[in-house]
Structures are given as C-alpha cells and as structure tokens.
Amino acid sequence: MELEGTKVLVLLGGMWHDFDGFSKTIKPLLEKVGCVVEITYDMDTLTYLDDEEYNLVLSYTCFSENREGAKESDPEGLTDTQLLGLIRWVQCGGSLLAIHSATVLGATDSTYAELLGGSFISHPEPYTFMVYPLMGDHPIKSGIDAFAVHDEFYIENFDPSVDIHMVSIDRSVAHPMVWSKEERRGRVANIAMGHFPEVWNLPAYQKLMLQTIDWLVNDI
C-alpha cells in the first residue's frame, strides 16, 4: 500500500449523520498512512478540484429534500454546477469514494447515481449483520475475512456493470455492500457500511477503507 502524499478531500454535509464524528475518526486514520487530508462542508469545492490537485474525493454526505429538522445550511443535494465539476474531474482521472449515506442523493440530478454506480433505496432499523467477501481476487478485499457490523443495512439500486466485492444478507436476499467501477480515466468505489463510530473503528472496516483508497488512487 502506497498512500504517502495522497491528497484527500473529505466532503461532509447533509442530515441525520454524525459528520464531525466521522471526520475525527477518519482524518487520523488517513494521516497515519501519509495522506494529506482536507475536510470541508463546502460543496462548491467540487467546482475547482483540479486547482487544488486532489487525488481523491471521499464523500460522507446525506442529501435530503425533507427539510423537517434541517438547518438552513444543510444541502438538499449537489447543484448541477457542483455535480458537473465532480463528474468531469473523475472522468479525467480523479477518484471518488462514497461512504455509507453518500448514495442518498436528495435533490441531486440522477447522473450522480450513474457516476456512483447506484443509489440508496431504504434501510431497516439498525441491527447486527455479517459482511462477506465474494470469491475472486481484488486489492480492495485482499486479506479481509467476513466480519460483523451493527449498522444501518443499506438497500440500494445498483448498476449491473459494477464490480461487487462484498455482500450482506437481509431477509434472505443478498445485497452489495462494497462495489467499484471504472469511470473513463477515473475510478469510483462505494462502501455501504458506516453509520456508527463502532463501525468506523473496526479494524476490518479500516483495512477495507485503506485498501479501497489504495486501489482508487494507484495504478490509474
């Protein structure tokens, strides 16, 4: 794994999630392996990603058009300008990692779901479930055995073309928990788990995140 000097933009914002808590856990994890980490709630940052020479956008957002309990600063979604900036940047060689609620799109145009490879549908009340690696070799899941999480089980639409690396089972149906895809010259990955601090701090989850970032930014 070679992440020394990797410049990561952690994009936060929206509703119903502990964005500050996530950043306080993830920032030192990334810095420990040599990443340079910037945290922002400013979605307009997506319009000048090239200027700052970021290698990766890590999105932990949760957009909603439901304004009950929302603060004025909570975004309903990405604007067309912000979204186009992100899409263009990824397609020209950038890397995007969507964590947990980043697939909750709110008022964002549906082309965001196409970029991510899928979008959130629903989740039952949190419970403990297993996350299983699928057969086959891939750097994202290398050396990661099945592990348990107590979390929100995200049920998502997903494009059949994505590469699924890990799944979980809810009511006898298997759902993707980790997927990746190529996006022209760039790469995209999604990790569906990650609502609670107990999940962020699991060694298997942290290993999964770091290996996913390594795959995203290296050998493109």
Summary of the structure (lengths in Angstrom):
residues: 220
radius of gyration: 16.0
end to end distance: 14.4
largest distance: 47.2
contacts: 708
relative contact order: 0.18
helix: 29%
strand: 33%
